[in-house]
Amino acid sequence: MLKQFDIVRIVSTKNIKFLSGPPGRAAIPDGDWSVVGIVGYDVIIAKDETIVRAPLPAIKLIASYNPQDYINRKLKEHKDGKER
């Protein structure tokens, strides 16, 4: 199950809709994209200054990221005196 902040890669550009990006520059599908939202069976993903809407079959999960885990780890480090 995908969630916000997960890292994905585009495996197929079929049915991908360009939503936003720098004028005059084509979107490059290569590389890692970040999930910024989910709309029905489509995923809104972003990379650099480009935002696209992709169907679920067009992307592959690379890594899951849970910001709460990061926050909890930093709070524990602070509590233990490891960070100032």
C-alpha positions in Angstrom: 0.0 0.0 0.0 1.5 3.3 -1.1 1.4 6.3 1.2 2.6 9.9 1.1 6.4 10.3 1.1 7.1 6.9 -0.4 9.7 6.7 -3.1 8.7 5.3 -6.4 10.0 4.8 -10.0 8.0 5.1 -13.2 8.0 1.8 -15.1 5.6 2.9 -17.9 4.8 6.3 -19.2 1.5 5.1 -20.6 -1.5 7.1 -19.3 0.7 9.4 -17.2 -0.7 12.9 -17.1 1.6 15.9 -16.8 0.2 18.3 -14.1 2.9 20.9 -13.5 6.5 21.7 -14.3 8.9 24.3 -15.6 7.8 25.9 -18.9 9.7 24.8 -22.0 11.3 21.7 -20.4 10.1 18.2 -21.0 9.6 15.9 -17.9 12.1 13.2 -17.6 10.6 10.0 -16.1 13.9 8.4 -15.0 14.9 8.4 -11.4 13.2 8.4 -8.0 9.9 10.2 -7.5 8.1 11.1 -4.2 4.4 10.3 -3.6 2.6 13.5 -2.7 -0.9 12.2 -2.9 -3.3 9.5 -4.0 -6.5 10.2 -6.0 -8.6 7.1 -6.6 -6.4 4.6 -8.5 -3.9 7.3 -9.5 -0.9 8.5 -7.6 0.4 12.1 -7.7 4.2 12.0 -7.7 6.8 14.8 -7.8 10.5 15.1 -8.7 12.4 18.3 -8.7 9.9 20.9 -10.1 7.7 18.4 -12.0 4.3 16.9 -10.8 2.6 14.1 -12.6 -0.5 11.9 -12.1 0.2 8.2 -12.7 -1.9 5.1 -12.6 -0.8 2.5 -10.0 0.4 0.0 -12.6 2.8 2.6 -14.0 4.9 2.9 -10.9 7.0 0.7 -8.7 7.6 1.2 -4.9 11.3 1.7 -4.2 11.2 2.7 -0.5 8.7 3.5 2.2 9.3 6.5 4.4 7.4 7.2 7.7 8.1 10.7 9.0 6.9 9.7 12.4 9.7 7.1 12.8 12.2 9.8 12.0 10.7 12.2 14.5 10.5 9.5 17.2 14.2 8.6 16.6 15.3 12.3 16.9 13.2 12.8 20.1 14.8 9.7 21.6 18.3 10.9 20.7 17.6 14.3 22.2 16.2 12.7 25.4 19.3 10.5 25.7 21.6 13.6 25.3 23.1 12.5 22.0 22.1 15.6 20.1 22.2 19.2 21.2 
